[in-house]
Amino acid sequence: MKWKTKPGKYENARQMQKIIDKYFQECIENEEYPSITGVAYSLGLNRQGLLDYENSLINGKLKSLDSSAKAEISDTIKRAKAFVEMCYEQRLFANGNPAGTIFTLKNNFKWVDKSEVEQTNKTISVGIKGFDEEED
């Protein structure tokens, strides 16, 4: 049987922040780049669960929490995501192949390739010598 309102794993942002900080510290110690999925995994969530916590004010989930607690949890996750994004952005300039980094930035952080095309339309009139437009 599926729960209509499943209780949240975390009741406040401090609980989450401690775990997130520990995850980031382990990444630094192991010389690994943090990821959104890694943040979610460290919290015992999947990626979608993490996004549900982040958007709990909008999506109506975590009904047991008041708006203030939801806002703090959302801000905690947004800061964690910003840190992960910063790490990936810095990685773009490091040695190696940036393809995976670019993929992550596009798919997790809404980065886009942007190209600008300038289009100029000109009218050209061509006259044909010996052609008579007025035929009877």
Phi and psi in radians as a Rosetta constraint file:
Dihedral C 1 N 2 CA 2 C 2 CIRCULARHARMONIC -1.557 0.35
Dihedral N 2 CA 2 C 2 N 3 CIRCULARHARMONIC 2.425 0.35
Dihedral C 2 N 3 CA 3 C 3 CIRCULARHARMONIC -1.265 0.35
Dihedral N 3 CA 3 C 3 N 4 CIRCULARHARMONIC 2.441 0.35
Dihedral C 3 N 4 CA 4 C 4 CIRCULARHARMONIC -1.316 0.35
Dihedral N 4 CA 4 C 4 N 5 CIRCULARHARMONIC -0.750 0.35
Dihedral C 4 N 5 CA 5 C 5 CIRCULARHARMONIC -2.291 0.35
Dihedral N 5 CA 5 C 5 N 6 CIRCULARHARMONIC 1.774 0.35
Dihedral C 5 N 6 CA 6 C 6 CIRCULARHARMONIC -1.400 0.35
Dihedral N 6 CA 6 C 6 N 7 CIRCULARHARMONIC 2.314 0.35
Dihedral C 6 N 7 CA 7 C 7 CIRCULARHARMONIC -1.163 0.35
Dihedral N 7 CA 7 C 7 N 8 CIRCULARHARMONIC 2.535 0.35
Dihedral C 7 N 8 CA 8 C 8 CIRCULARHARMONIC -1.279 0.35
Dihedral N 8 CA 8 C 8 N 9 CIRCULARHARMONIC 2.646 0.35
Dihedral C 8 N 9 CA 9 C 9 CIRCULARHARMONIC -1.265 0.35
Dihedral N 9 CA 9 C 9 N 10 CIRCULARHARMONIC -0.551 0.35
Dihedral C 9 N 10 CA 10 C 10 CIRCULARHARMONIC -2.105 0.35
Dihedral N 10 CA 10 C 10 N 11 CIRCULARHARMONIC 2.314 0.35
Dihedral C 10 N 11 CA 11 C 11 CIRCULARHARMONIC -1.711 0.35
Dihedral N 11 CA 11 C 11 N 12 CIRCULARHARMONIC -0.271 0.35
Dihedral C 11 N 12 CA 12 C 12 CIRCULARHARMONIC -2.662 0.35
Dihedral N 12 CA 12 C 12 N 13 CIRCULARHARMONIC 2.857 0.35
Dihedral C 12 N 13 CA 13 C 13 CIRCULARHARMONIC -1.210 0.35
Dihedral N 13 CA 13 C 13 N 14 CIRCULARHARMONIC -0.540 0.35
Dihedral C 13 N 14 CA 14 C 14 CIRCULARHARMONIC -1.070 0.35
Dihedral N 14 CA 14 C 14 N 15 CIRCULARHARMONIC -0.698 0.35
Dihedral C 14 N 15 CA 15 C 15 CIRCULARHARMONIC -1.001 0.35
Dihedral N 15 CA 15 C 15 N 16 CIRCULARHARMONIC -0.825 0.35
Dihedral C 15 N 16 CA 16 C 16 CIRCULARHARMONIC -1.168 0.35
Dihedral N 16 CA 16 C 16 N 17 CIRCULARHARMONIC -0.764 0.35
Dihedral C 16 N 17 CA 17 C 17 CIRCULARHARMONIC -1.064 0.35
Dihedral N 17 CA 17 C 17 N 18 CIRCULARHARMONIC -0.697 0.35
Dihedral C 17 N 18 CA 18 C 18 CIRCULARHARMONIC -1.045 0.35
Dihedral N 18 CA 18 C 18 N 19 CIRCULARHARMONIC -0.768 0.35
Dihedral C 18 N 19 CA 19 C 19 CIRCULARHARMONIC -1.206 0.35
Dihedral N 19 CA 19 C 19 N 20 CIRCULARHARMONIC -0.730 0.35
Dihedral C 19 N 20 CA 20 C 20 CIRCULARHARMONIC -1.100 0.35
Dihedral N 20 CA 20 C 20 N 21 CIRCULARHARMONIC -0.778 0.35
Dihedral C 20 N 21 CA 21 C 21 CIRCULARHARMONIC -1.045 0.35
Dihedral N 21 CA 21 C 21 N 22 CIRCULARHARMONIC -0.721 0.35
Dihedral C 21 N 22 CA 22 C 22 CIRCULARHARMONIC -1.104 0.35
Dihedral N 22 CA 22 C 22 N 23 CIRCULARHARMONIC -0.747 0.35
Dihedral C 22 N 23 CA 23 C 23 CIRCULARHARMONIC -1.052 0.35
Dihedral N 23 CA 23 C 23 N 24 CIRCULARHARMONIC -0.825 0.35
Dihedral C 23 N 24 CA 24 C 24 CIRCULARHARMONIC -1.092 0.35
Dihedral N 24 CA 24 C 24 N 25 CIRCULARHARMONIC -0.702 0.35
Dihedral C 24 N 25 CA 25 C 25 CIRCULARHARMONIC -1.088 0.35
Dihedral N 25 CA 25 C 25 N 26 CIRCULARHARMONIC -0.740 0.35
Dihedral C 25 N 26 CA 26 C 26 CIRCULARHARMONIC -1.107 0.35
Dihedral N 26 CA 26 C 26 N 27 CIRCULARHARMONIC -0.666 0.35
Dihedral C 26 N 27 CA 27 C 27 CIRCULARHARMONIC -1.074 0.35
Dihedral N 27 CA 27 C 27 N 28 CIRCULARHARMONIC -0.774 0.35
Dihedral C 27 N 28 CA 28 C 28 CIRCULARHARMONIC -1.108 0.35
Dihedral N 28 CA 28 C 28 N 29 CIRCULARHARMONIC -0.821 0.35
Dihedral C 28 N 29 CA 29 C 29 CIRCULARHARMONIC -1.085 0.35
Dihedral N 29 CA 29 C 29 N 30 CIRCULARHARMONIC -0.618 0.35
Dihedral C 29 N 30 CA 30 C 30 CIRCULARHARMONIC -1.643 0.35
Dihedral N 30 CA 30 C 30 N 31 CIRCULARHARMONIC 0.102 0.35
Dihedral C 30 N 31 CA 31 C 31 CIRCULARHARMONIC 0.924 0.35
Dihedral N 31 CA 31 C 31 N 32 CIRCULARHARMONIC 0.813 0.35
Dihedral C 31 N 32 CA 32 C 32 CIRCULARHARMONIC -2.020 0.35
Dihedral N 32 CA 32 C 32 N 33 CIRCULARHARMONIC 2.677 0.35
Dihedral C 32 N 33 CA 33 C 33 CIRCULARHARMONIC -1.525 0.35
Dihedral N 33 CA 33 C 33 N 34 CIRCULARHARMONIC 2.347 0.35
Dihedral C 33 N 34 CA 34 C 34 CIRCULARHARMONIC -1.237 0.35
Dihedral N 34 CA 34 C 34 N 35 CIRCULARHARMONIC 2.785 0.35
Dihedral C 34 N 35 CA 35 C 35 CIRCULARHARMONIC -2.442 0.35
Dihedral N 35 CA 35 C 35 N 36 CIRCULARHARMONIC 2.841 0.35
Dihedral C 35 N 36 CA 36 C 36 CIRCULARHARMONIC -1.098 0.35
Dihedral N 36 CA 36 C 36 N 37 CIRCULARHARMONIC -0.765 0.35
Dihedral C 36 N 37 CA 37 C 37 CIRCULARHARMONIC -1.122 0.35
Dihedral N 37 CA 37 C 37 N 38 CIRCULARHARMONIC -0.620 0.35
Dihedral C 37 N 38 CA 38 C 38 CIRCULARHARMONIC -1.131 0.35
Dihedral N 38 CA 38 C 38 N 39 CIRCULARHARMONIC -0.720 0.35
Dihedral C 38 N 39 CA 39 C 39 CIRCULARHARMONIC -1.058 0.35
Dihedral N 39 CA 39 C 39 N 40 CIRCULARHARMONIC -0.832 0.35
Dihedral C 39 N 40 CA 40 C 40 CIRCULARHARMONIC -1.050 0.35
Dihedral N 40 CA 40 C 40 N 41 CIRCULARHARMONIC -0.817 0.35
Dihedral C 40 N 41 CA 41 C 41 CIRCULARHARMONIC -1.055 0.35
Dihedral N 41 CA 41 C 41 N 42 CIRCULARHARMONIC -0.745 0.35
Dihedral C 41 N 42 CA 42 C 42 CIRCULARHARMONIC -1.097 0.35
Dihedral N 42 CA 42 C 42 N 43 CIRCULARHARMONIC -0.489 0.35
Dihedral C 42 N 43 CA 43 C 43 CIRCULARHARMONIC -1.538 0.35
Dihedral N 43 CA 43 C 43 N 44 CIRCULARHARMONIC -0.025 0.35
Dihedral C 43 N 44 CA 44 C 44 CIRCULARHARMONIC 1.361 0.35
Dihedral N 44 CA 44 C 44 N 45 CIRCULARHARMONIC 0.427 0.35
Dihedral C 44 N 45 CA 45 C 45 CIRCULARHARMONIC -2.089 0.35
Dihedral N 45 CA 45 C 45 N 46 CIRCULARHARMONIC 2.896 0.35
Dihedral C 45 N 46 CA 46 C 46 CIRCULARHARMONIC -1.669 0.35
Dihedral N 46 CA 46 C 46 N 47 CIRCULARHARMONIC 3.051 0.35
Dihedral C 46 N 47 CA 47 C 47 CIRCULARHARMONIC -1.010 0.35
Dihedral N 47 CA 47 C 47 N 48 CIRCULARHARMONIC -0.770 0.35
Dihedral C 47 N 48 CA 48 C 48 CIRCULARHARMONIC -1.146 0.35
Dihedral N 48 CA 48 C 48 N 49 CIRCULARHARMONIC -0.654 0.35
Dihedral C 48 N 49 CA 49 C 49 CIRCULARHARMONIC -1.072 0.35
Dihedral N 49 CA 49 C 49 N 50 CIRCULARHARMONIC -0.699 0.35
Dihedral C 49 N 50 CA 50 C 50 CIRCULARHARMONIC -1.091 0.35
Dihedral N 50 CA 50 C 50 N 51 CIRCULARHARMONIC -0.766 0.35
Dihedral C 50 N 51 CA 51 C 51 CIRCULARHARMONIC -1.152 0.35
Dihedral N 51 CA 51 C 51 N 52 CIRCULARHARMONIC -0.593 0.35
Dihedral C 51 N 52 CA 52 C 52 CIRCULARHARMONIC -1.106 0.35
Dihedral N 52 CA 52 C 52 N 53 CIRCULARHARMONIC -0.728 0.35
Dihedral C 52 N 53 CA 53 C 53 CIRCULARHARMONIC -1.087 0.35
Dihedral N 53 CA 53 C 53 N 54 CIRCULARHARMONIC -0.771 0.35
Dihedral C 53 N 54 CA 54 C 54 CIRCULARHARMONIC -1.062 0.35
Dihedral N 54 CA 54 C 54 N 55 CIRCULARHARMONIC -0.664 0.35
Dihedral C 54 N 55 CA 55 C 55 CIRCULARHARMONIC -1.758 0.35
Dihedral N 55 CA 55 C 55 N 56 CIRCULARHARMONIC 0.367 0.35
Dihedral C 55 N 56 CA 56 C 56 CIRCULARHARMONIC -1.094 0.35
Dihedral N 56 CA 56 C 56 N 57 CIRCULARHARMONIC -0.455 0.35
Dihedral C 56 N 57 CA 57 C 57 CIRCULARHARMONIC -1.212 0.35
Dihedral N 57 CA 57 C 57 N 58 CIRCULARHARMONIC -0.556 0.35
Dihedral C 57 N 58 CA 58 C 58 CIRCULARHARMONIC -1.549 0.35
Dihedral N 58 CA 58 C 58 N 59 CIRCULARHARMONIC -0.771 0.35
Dihedral C 58 N 59 CA 59 C 59 CIRCULARHARMONIC -1.493 0.35
Dihedral N 59 CA 59 C 59 N 60 CIRCULARHARMONIC -0.076 0.35
Dihedral C 59 N 60 CA 60 C 60 CIRCULARHARMONIC 1.335 0.35
Dihedral N 60 CA 60 C 60 N 61 CIRCULARHARMONIC 0.152 0.35
Dihedral C 60 N 61 CA 61 C 61 CIRCULARHARMONIC -1.431 0.35
Dihedral N 61 CA 61 C 61 N 62 CIRCULARHARMONIC 3.006 0.35
Dihedral C 61 N 62 CA 62 C 62 CIRCULARHARMONIC 1.018 0.35
Dihedral N 62 CA 62 C 62 N 63 CIRCULARHARMONIC 0.897 0.35
Dihedral C 62 N 63 CA 63 C 63 CIRCULARHARMONIC -1.097 0.35
Dihedral N 63 CA 63 C 63 N 64 CIRCULARHARMONIC -0.358 0.35
Dihedral C 63 N 64 CA 64 C 64 CIRCULARHARMONIC -1.311 0.35
Dihedral N 64 CA 64 C 64 N 65 CIRCULARHARMONIC -0.229 0.35
Dihedral C 64 N 65 CA 65 C 65 CIRCULARHARMONIC -1.756 0.35
Dihedral N 65 CA 65 C 65 N 66 CIRCULARHARMONIC 2.573 0.35
Dihedral C 65 N 66 CA 66 C 66 CIRCULARHARMONIC -1.403 0.35
Dihedral N 66 CA 66 C 66 N 67 CIRCULARHARMONIC 2.983 0.35
Dihedral C 66 N 67 CA 67 C 67 CIRCULARHARMONIC -1.055 0.35
Dihedral N 67 CA 67 C 67 N 68 CIRCULARHARMONIC -0.634 0.35
Dihedral C 67 N 68 CA 68 C 68 CIRCULARHARMONIC -1.126 0.35
Dihedral N 68 CA 68 C 68 N 69 CIRCULARHARMONIC -0.791 0.35
Dihedral C 68 N 69 CA 69 C 69 CIRCULARHARMONIC -1.138 0.35
Dihedral N 69 CA 69 C 69 N 70 CIRCULARHARMONIC -0.706 0.35
Dihedral C 69 N 70 CA 70 C 70 CIRCULARHARMONIC -1.090 0.35
Dihedral N 70 CA 70 C 70 N 71 CIRCULARHARMONIC -0.719 0.35
Dihedral C 70 N 71 CA 71 C 71 CIRCULARHARMONIC -1.127 0.35
Dihedral N 71 CA 71 C 71 N 72 CIRCULARHARMONIC -0.718 0.35
Dihedral C 71 N 72 CA 72 C 72 CIRCULARHARMONIC -1.126 0.35
Dihedral N 72 CA 72 C 72 N 73 CIRCULARHARMONIC -0.743 0.35
Dihedral C 72 N 73 CA 73 C 73 CIRCULARHARMONIC -1.119 0.35
Dihedral N 73 CA 73 C 73 N 74 CIRCULARHARMONIC -0.769 0.35
Dihedral C 73 N 74 CA 74 C 74 CIRCULARHARMONIC -1.053 0.35
Dihedral N 74 CA 74 C 74 N 75 CIRCULARHARMONIC -0.780 0.35
Dihedral C 74 N 75 CA 75 C 75 CIRCULARHARMONIC -1.113 0.35
Dihedral N 75 CA 75 C 75 N 76 CIRCULARHARMONIC -0.677 0.35
Dihedral C 75 N 76 CA 76 C 76 CIRCULARHARMONIC -1.058 0.35
Dihedral N 76 CA 76 C 76 N 77 CIRCULARHARMONIC -0.788 0.35
Dihedral C 76 N 77 CA 77 C 77 CIRCULARHARMONIC -1.192 0.35
Dihedral N 77 CA 77 C 77 N 78 CIRCULARHARMONIC -0.700 0.35
Dihedral C 77 N 78 CA 78 C 78 CIRCULARHARMONIC -1.089 0.35
Dihedral N 78 CA 78 C 78 N 79 CIRCULARHARMONIC -0.696 0.35
Dihedral C 78 N 79 CA 79 C 79 CIRCULARHARMONIC -1.147 0.35
Dihedral N 79 CA 79 C 79 N 80 CIRCULARHARMONIC -0.708 0.35
Dihedral C 79 N 80 CA 80 C 80 CIRCULARHARMONIC -1.095 0.35
Dihedral N 80 CA 80 C 80 N 81 CIRCULARHARMONIC -0.753 0.35
Dihedral C 80 N 81 CA 81 C 81 CIRCULARHARMONIC -1.131 0.35
Dihedral N 81 CA 81 C 81 N 82 CIRCULARHARMONIC -0.655 0.35
Dihedral C 81 N 82 CA 82 C 82 CIRCULARHARMONIC -1.126 0.35
Dihedral N 82 CA 82 C 82 N 83 CIRCULARHARMONIC -0.668 0.35
Dihedral C 82 N 83 CA 83 C 83 CIRCULARHARMONIC -1.130 0.35
Dihedral N 83 CA 83 C 83 N 84 CIRCULARHARMONIC -0.773 0.35
Dihedral C 83 N 84 CA 84 C 84 CIRCULARHARMONIC -1.072 0.35
Dihedral N 84 CA 84 C 84 N 85 CIRCULARHARMONIC -0.770 0.35
Dihedral C 84 N 85 CA 85 C 85 CIRCULARHARMONIC -1.052 0.35
Dihedral N 85 CA 85 C 85 N 86 CIRCULARHARMONIC -0.761 0.35
Dihedral C 85 N 86 CA 86 C 86 CIRCULARHARMONIC -1.044 0.35
Dihedral N 86 CA 86 C 86 N 87 CIRCULARHARMONIC -0.749 0.35
Dihedral C 86 N 87 CA 87 C 87 CIRCULARHARMONIC -1.089 0.35
Dihedral N 87 CA 87 C 87 N 88 CIRCULARHARMONIC -0.721 0.35
Dihedral C 87 N 88 CA 88 C 88 CIRCULARHARMONIC -1.208 0.35
Dihedral N 88 CA 88 C 88 N 89 CIRCULARHARMONIC -0.647 0.35
Dihedral C 88 N 89 CA 89 C 89 CIRCULARHARMONIC -1.099 0.35
Dihedral N 89 CA 89 C 89 N 90 CIRCULARHARMONIC -0.749 0.35
Dihedral C 89 N 90 CA 90 C 90 CIRCULARHARMONIC -1.120 0.35
Dihedral N 90 CA 90 C 90 N 91 CIRCULARHARMONIC -0.592 0.35
Dihedral C 90 N 91 CA 91 C 91 CIRCULARHARMONIC -1.152 0.35
Dihedral N 91 CA 91 C 91 N 92 CIRCULARHARMONIC -0.459 0.35
Dihedral C 91 N 92 CA 92 C 92 CIRCULARHARMONIC -0.980 0.35
Dihedral N 92 CA 92 C 92 N 93 CIRCULARHARMONIC -0.548 0.35
Dihedral C 92 N 93 CA 93 C 93 CIRCULARHARMONIC -1.699 0.35
Dihedral N 93 CA 93 C 93 N 94 CIRCULARHARMONIC -0.024 0.35
Dihedral C 93 N 94 CA 94 C 94 CIRCULARHARMONIC -1.448 0.35
Dihedral N 94 CA 94 C 94 N 95 CIRCULARHARMONIC 2.953 0.35
Dihedral C 94 N 95 CA 95 C 95 CIRCULARHARMONIC -1.166 0.35
Dihedral N 95 CA 95 C 95 N 96 CIRCULARHARMONIC 2.688 0.35
Dihedral C 95 N 96 CA 96 C 96 CIRCULARHARMONIC 1.955 0.35
Dihedral N 96 CA 96 C 96 N 97 CIRCULARHARMONIC -3.065 0.35
Dihedral C 96 N 97 CA 97 C 97 CIRCULARHARMONIC -1.500 0.35
Dihedral N 97 CA 97 C 97 N 98 CIRCULARHARMONIC 2.112 0.35
Dihedral C 97 N 98 CA 98 C 98 CIRCULARHARMONIC -1.474 0.35
Dihedral N 98 CA 98 C 98 N 99 CIRCULARHARMONIC 0.052 0.35
Dihedral C 98 N 99 CA 99 C 99 CIRCULARHARMONIC -1.014 0.35
Dihedral N 99 CA 99 C 99 N 100 CIRCULARHARMONIC -0.805 0.35
Dihedral C 99 N 100 CA 100 C 100 CIRCULARHARMONIC -1.142 0.35
Dihedral N 100 CA 100 C 100 N 101 CIRCULARHARMONIC -0.656 0.35
Dihedral C 100 N 101 CA 101 C 101 CIRCULARHARMONIC -1.124 0.35
Dihedral N 101 CA 101 C 101 N 102 CIRCULARHARMONIC -0.779 0.35
Dihedral C 101 N 102 CA 102 C 102 CIRCULARHARMONIC -1.090 0.35
Dihedral N 102 CA 102 C 102 N 103 CIRCULARHARMONIC -0.754 0.35
Dihedral C 102 N 103 CA 103 C 103 CIRCULARHARMONIC -0.993 0.35
Dihedral N 103 CA 103 C 103 N 104 CIRCULARHARMONIC -0.839 0.35
Dihedral C 103 N 104 CA 104 C 104 CIRCULARHARMONIC -1.104 0.35
Dihedral N 104 CA 104 C 104 N 105 CIRCULARHARMONIC -0.773 0.35
Dihedral C 104 N 105 CA 105 C 105 CIRCULARHARMONIC -1.103 0.35
Dihedral N 105 CA 105 C 105 N 106 CIRCULARHARMONIC -0.672 0.35
Dihedral C 105 N 106 CA 106 C 106 CIRCULARHARMONIC -1.224 0.35
Dihedral N 106 CA 106 C 106 N 107 CIRCULARHARMONIC -0.739 0.35
Dihedral C 106 N 107 CA 107 C 107 CIRCULARHARMONIC -1.525 0.35
Dihedral N 107 CA 107 C 107 N 108 CIRCULARHARMONIC -0.421 0.35
Dihedral C 107 N 108 CA 108 C 108 CIRCULARHARMONIC -1.857 0.35
Dihedral N 108 CA 108 C 108 N 109 CIRCULARHARMONIC -0.374 0.35
Dihedral C 108 N 109 CA 109 C 109 CIRCULARHARMONIC -2.229 0.35
Dihedral N 109 CA 109 C 109 N 110 CIRCULARHARMONIC 0.211 0.35
Dihedral C 109 N 110 CA 110 C 110 CIRCULARHARMONIC 1.087 0.35
Dihedral N 110 CA 110 C 110 N 111 CIRCULARHARMONIC 0.489 0.35
Dihedral C 110 N 111 CA 111 C 111 CIRCULARHARMONIC -1.268 0.35
Dihedral N 111 CA 111 C 111 N 112 CIRCULARHARMONIC 2.593 0.35
Dihedral C 111 N 112 CA 112 C 112 CIRCULARHARMONIC -2.381 0.35
Dihedral N 112 CA 112 C 112 N 113 CIRCULARHARMONIC 2.641 0.35
Dihedral C 112 N 113 CA 113 C 113 CIRCULARHARMONIC -1.399 0.35
Dihedral N 113 CA 113 C 113 N 114 CIRCULARHARMONIC 2.321 0.35
Dihedral C 113 N 114 CA 114 C 114 CIRCULARHARMONIC -2.166 0.35
Dihedral N 114 CA 114 C 114 N 115 CIRCULARHARMONIC 2.231 0.35
Dihedral C 114 N 115 CA 115 C 115 CIRCULARHARMONIC -2.251 0.35
Dihedral N 115 CA 115 C 115 N 116 CIRCULARHARMONIC 2.506 0.35
Dihedral C 115 N 116 CA 116 C 116 CIRCULARHARMONIC -1.950 0.35
Dihedral N 116 CA 116 C 116 N 117 CIRCULARHARMONIC 2.344 0.35
Dihedral C 116 N 117 CA 117 C 117 CIRCULARHARMONIC -2.089 0.35
Dihedral N 117 CA 117 C 117 N 118 CIRCULARHARMONIC 2.193 0.35
Dihedral C 117 N 118 CA 118 C 118 CIRCULARHARMONIC -1.757 0.35
Dihedral N 118 CA 118 C 118 N 119 CIRCULARHARMONIC 2.153 0.35
Dihedral C 118 N 119 CA 119 C 119 CIRCULARHARMONIC -2.054 0.35
Dihedral N 119 CA 119 C 119 N 120 CIRCULARHARMONIC 2.262 0.35
Dihedral C 119 N 120 CA 120 C 120 CIRCULARHARMONIC -2.138 0.35
Dihedral N 120 CA 120 C 120 N 121 CIRCULARHARMONIC 2.185 0.35
Dihedral C 120 N 121 CA 121 C 121 CIRCULARHARMONIC -1.757 0.35
Dihedral N 121 CA 121 C 121 N 122 CIRCULARHARMONIC 2.237 0.35
Dihedral C 121 N 122 CA 122 C 122 CIRCULARHARMONIC -2.198 0.35
Dihedral N 122 CA 122 C 122 N 123 CIRCULARHARMONIC 2.490 0.35
Dihedral C 122 N 123 CA 123 C 123 CIRCULARHARMONIC -1.663 0.35
Dihedral N 123 CA 123 C 123 N 124 CIRCULARHARMONIC 2.253 0.35
Dihedral C 123 N 124 CA 124 C 124 CIRCULARHARMONIC -2.056 0.35
Dihedral N 124 CA 124 C 124 N 125 CIRCULARHARMONIC 2.213 0.35
Dihedral C 124 N 125 CA 125 C 125 CIRCULARHARMONIC -1.750 0.35
Dihedral N 125 CA 125 C 125 N 126 CIRCULARHARMONIC 2.296 0.35
Dihedral C 125 N 126 CA 126 C 126 CIRCULARHARMONIC -2.081 0.35
Dihedral N 126 CA 126 C 126 N 127 CIRCULARHARMONIC 2.215 0.35
Dihedral C 126 N 127 CA 127 C 127 CIRCULARHARMONIC -1.889 0.35
Dihedral N 127 CA 127 C 127 N 128 CIRCULARHARMONIC 2.410 0.35
Dihedral C 127 N 128 CA 128 C 128 CIRCULARHARMONIC -1.849 0.35
Dihedral N 128 CA 128 C 128 N 129 CIRCULARHARMONIC 2.152 0.35
Dihedral C 128 N 129 CA 129 C 129 CIRCULARHARMONIC -1.205 0.35
Dihedral N 129 CA 129 C 129 N 130 CIRCULARHARMONIC 2.288 0.35
Dihedral C 129 N 130 CA 130 C 130 CIRCULARHARMONIC 1.537 0.35
Dihedral N 130 CA 130 C 130 N 131 CIRCULARHARMONIC 0.072 0.35
Dihedral C 130 N 131 CA 131 C 131 CIRCULARHARMONIC -1.713 0.35
Dihedral N 131 CA 131 C 131 N 132 CIRCULARHARMONIC 2.166 0.35
Dihedral C 131 N 132 CA 132 C 132 CIRCULARHARMONIC -1.792 0.35
Dihedral N 132 CA 132 C 132 N 133 CIRCULARHARMONIC 2.026 0.35
Dihedral C 132 N 133 CA 133 C 133 CIRCULARHARMONIC -1.287 0.35
Dihedral N 133 CA 133 C 133 N 134 CIRCULARHARMONIC -0.433 0.35
Dihedral C 133 N 134 CA 134 C 134 CIRCULARHARMONIC -1.686 0.35
Dihedral N 134 CA 134 C 134 N 135 CIRCULARHARMONIC 1.496 0.35
Dihedral C 134 N 135 CA 135 C 135 CIRCULARHARMONIC -1.671 0.35
Dihedral N 135 CA 135 C 135 N 136 CIRCULARHARMONIC 2.545 0.35
